[in-house]
Structures are given as C-alpha cells and as structure tokens.
C-alpha cells in the first residue's frame, strides 16, 4: 500500500476509534427504563480490534517514514514558528493607552525590535519553505510503500 493511502487509512481508523470511544461512554449507563442501543461489551471488543488495526498502520507508517523524519520534524517546527511569528507583538511607535471612564488617555511609545514588514517577509519565506517541504513529502508519500496489505 502506498504511504499516502496508509495515511488516509490511519485517519479513517482514528475517526472510527474516536466514534467507538464516544459510543462506549454514551452507552455504558442509563436509567433502567431506557433500553441500550448497543451492547457495550461488543463495542469494547470492536474498539480493541480497531485500536490493534490503528497501531499496525501507525507502525508501518513510522517505518516507511523513517528516511523522512528530519523533513517531517522540520515541517512541524517551521509551522510552529510561523504561528508564533504571526502572533508576535510588532507594535512600534506612539499609541494612546488607557482612557477609561475615570481615567484620561496617555501616550506610550513602543519600540519593536523586529518590525511588521520584517515579520511578514520572514513568514513569507518560511511559508515558501513549508510548501516545498510539503511537496517533497507528498511526492515521497505517493511513491513510498508502507508494509501493509491492500
């Protein structure tokens, strides 16, 4: 099975596991007058079987992805850096602060070490690297086999 299909299967199985966990929680206890929609012993058995399938798929993906870990980790960390930079306070200049009902406004001068335009350029450069890394990973995922039966 190609790695991209294994990744889709992993996501599908994770969704099914989440649904079974929710069903297990929702169906475990009811008022004695309300019938159960599912036998929770069977739900638990199905959940354990699905978890085994998910573990097998995740392990096969991990083995297949081993040559790409540096790229995968770089992609994750750069995404985190971009998110952080987008939230960076870049206030620079004089701004009026305060000014509530009982208090008059006052001016505060801010100095940003990294200005908005610089942050925007850095983010743009990092996002271009993200696209390139993702393209490389997508190509790898479409060509690499994971040791799963189709």
N, C-alpha and C positions, 0 to 999 in steps of 0.2 A: 504494500500500500504506500502510495506517495505520502510524503510528510504533510503536505497541505491537507490531504484528506484525513490523515490521522489527527491533525489539529482540529479539524471540523468535528470529527468523531469525539474527541476529548470534550469539546464544548457541548456537544449534544448529550454526552453521558453526564457531564457535570450538571446540566439542566435537569436531567432525569433524576439524578441523585438528590438535587435540591427539592424537586417535587415530591419524591418519596419521603424525604425527611419531614416536609411540611405535612404530608398526609399522615405520617406516623404520629406527629404531635397533635394534629387536629382530631384524629380518630381514636385516641387512646382512652379517653374518659368522657362519658356522657351521663346524663340523667338516666336512671333505669328505665324510664318510659320512652326514651328516644332510641330507635334502633341504630346500629352501626352500619355505615355504608361499605366498610371494608373490614376484613379480618386482619388485625394488626400483626398477628404472628406471620401471616403471609406477606404483608407489607414489609416487615422487618427482614424476612428471608429474601425478598426481591431487592431490598436496599443493599443487603450484604453482597448479593450477587453482582449488582450494578457497581458497587464500590470495587469489587475484585476486577471487573472489566475496566473501570476507570484507572485503577492502579496499573494494570497491564499496559494500557495505552500511554499513560504518562511516562512509564519507564521506557517504553520503546521510543517515544519522542525524545526523551532525555538522551538516550544512547545515540540516536540519529543526529541530534543537535550538538553533540559534543564538539565537533570541529568549529562550531559557530558560537560557542559560549562567549568569547570575547566580544564579538559583534552584538550579540543579544544583550549582554550586560551594558555595553556602550550605549546602545539604543535606549535602554531603560534609564540610565543615568543622565543622558542628554535630555531626554523627555522631562525628567525631574528638574534639571537645571533650567530648561525653558519655562516650565511652570513657575519656578521660583523667580526667575528674572521678570516674568510678566506681572508679578505681584510686588516687585521692588519699588520702594518709595523713591520717586525721582523728582520730588518737589524741589524746585530751585527758584529762588527769587523772593520777593517780599509779598506776604499774604496777610490779609486781615484775619485775625483769630478771635475767638470768644464772641462777645456781643450778644449776650442773652438779655432777657427782660430787665434784670437788675444790674447788668454789667455792660460797660461800653467796650466796643471792639478795640483791639490793639494790633499793632503790626509785628510780624515775626519774619525775620529774614532767614531763609533756608539755603543751604549750600549742598548740592548733590555732587558727590564725587564722580559718579557715572551718570551722565545726563540721559534724558529720554531718547534722543536721537541715537546715542551710542547703544543704549539697551536695545532699541528697535533693530539696529544693524546687527548686533550680536545675536539676537533672537532669530533674525532672518538667516544669518549664516548657519546657525545651529539647526534650524528647521530644514535647510537645504541638505545638511549632513544627515538628518533624520530620514529624509526622503531617499537619499542614496543608500543608506544602510538598510532601510525597509525594502527597497527594490532588490538589493543583493540577497536579503533573507527570503524574499518572495521567490526569487529565481531558485535559490537553494531548496526551498520547501517544495517547489514544483518538480524538481529533478531528483531529490534525495528520497530513498526508500526508507520507511520505518519497518522494523521487523514484526509486522502484523499481517495476518491473513486477511485478504479482501473478501 
